[in-house]
Amino acid sequence: MFKGILLSCAAVLGSAVFAAEVIVIASDSTAVDYRGRKNPIAKTDSWSPMAGWGEYTARDVRKGVALFNRSAGGYSSKTYCETFLPKTKKVFKKGGWLLLSFGSNDSRPHPKFDRATKPESTFPQYMDRIASAAKEAGMNVVVLSPLPFYVFSKGKFAPKTLAPYAAACEKLAKEKGYYYIDLYKLVCDRFEGKSADEIKSYYMFLKPGDSPNWPQGRSDNLHVNDKGAKMVWGLIRSEIDKNIPELAKLLKSSDGAKE
């Protein structure tokens, strides 16, 4: 009987450890792992060199840690809640971690989809619906402000569109007690003082013929290339290492994640 009790306790402890070793990413296309996916936009077999920072998260998780990248291209916090959240909730585990980041599509109305939100009202409401679902499942929530659009004006990197959404993320995290990583500011700070060409080298700006996967080229001020995705994850990882040690334990040595 005593042996049976020990085995039962071990099983409970084992399942608790497994449950805690879960990372879930809920975001838009900026965090998608494009590896192995066909490119329906250019009608080619690969998205490369386009990349999302979730690809580098996947490379960085420690062995035995389950990573569920539930990021979805084209989704805002609103449309994610309405259609994608039920699927994501299935991988929420007590003690796990949710990396939550939207804003890019919330700020851009779409002619076919009702996806736009307002940073002072509906955006934080939808963000909190996702975060609350994770919290109710016993997850730890990390809110990340959105990746800024490439905008270069008057000799400097000058994005503005997503600043209100970044502020809304910070306010939500403070009010609800979630962890917060100001990715918007981190990227802006990284690009401070750099030239337009240097900054564009991180984004998806391609001339026709630059890449066989984008034969017509690409002029994209939101999505980053592999170099950009590695840089973005490096910034996120540095903040995790400094401020969220319990999450950092689920990741490998940070040396390989930094630019």
Residue, then its C-alpha position, 0 to 999 in steps of 0.5 A: m500500500f505504501k509503495g502504491i501511495l509513493l507511485s501515485c505521488a510520483a505520477v502526480l508530481g511527474s504530471a505537474v512538472f510536465a504541465a509546467e513545461v509548456i510554452v504557448i505563443a498566441s500572436d499574429s503572423t509576426a510570430v509564425d514559424y514559416r519553416g516547411r510551409k508553402n508560400p501561397i502569396a508568391k505561389t512558391d514552396s517556401w516563405s524564406p527569407m520571411a520569418g517569425w520570431g516564433e521560429y527562434t523560440a522553437r529553436d531555443v526551448r529546452k529538451g522536454v519542453a512542449l512549445f505550441n505556436r498558435s500564432a495565426g497570420g492575418y488575425s487581430s486580437k478580435t478575430y483570434c478570440e472569435t475563431f482561434l482561441p478555442k483551439t488554443k485553449k486546448v493546449f493551456k496547462k497549469g503552470g505553463w506560459l503564454l506569450l501573447s502579442f497582437g496589434s498589427n492587424d488590430s490597427r489595420p481594417h480589412p475589406k473582408f474581415d471585421r478585425a480592427t480594434k481600438p487601443e483605448s477600448t476593444f483591443p485590451q478587452y480582447m487581449d484580456r479575454i485571451a489572457s484570462a482564459a490562460k490564467e483560468a487554466g493556471m497559465n502564467v501570462v506574458v504580454l508583449s507589445p507589437l512589433p513596429f512597422y518600418v517607417f523612416s521619416k526625417g532621418k530616423f526610424a519613426p513608427k507611430t501607428l502601433a504606439p497606442y497599442a503598445a501603451a494599451c498592452e503595458k496598461l493591461a499588464k499592469e492592471k491585471g498583474y501579467y508579465y510585460i515585455d515592451l517589444y515595440k520599444l525594444v525594437c525602436d531602441r535597437f534601430e535608433g540612430k541607424s540608417a534607412d537601409e540598415i533598418k530595412s535589411y531586417y524587414m521583408f524588402l526584396k527586389p525582383g530576383d533577390s529570392p527565388n521564393w519571391p520572384q516578383g520581390r516584396s515590399d513589406n513594412l511589417h514582416v521581418n526576414d530571418k535576420g530580423a526574426k533572430m534579432v526580435w527573439g534575441l530582444i525578447r529572450s534578453e528580457i526573459d533572462k533578466n526579468i522572468p527567471e522561471l520562464a528562462k529555465l525552460l530555455k536553452s543557453s541564450d548565447g545561440a538566440k542572440e544576434 
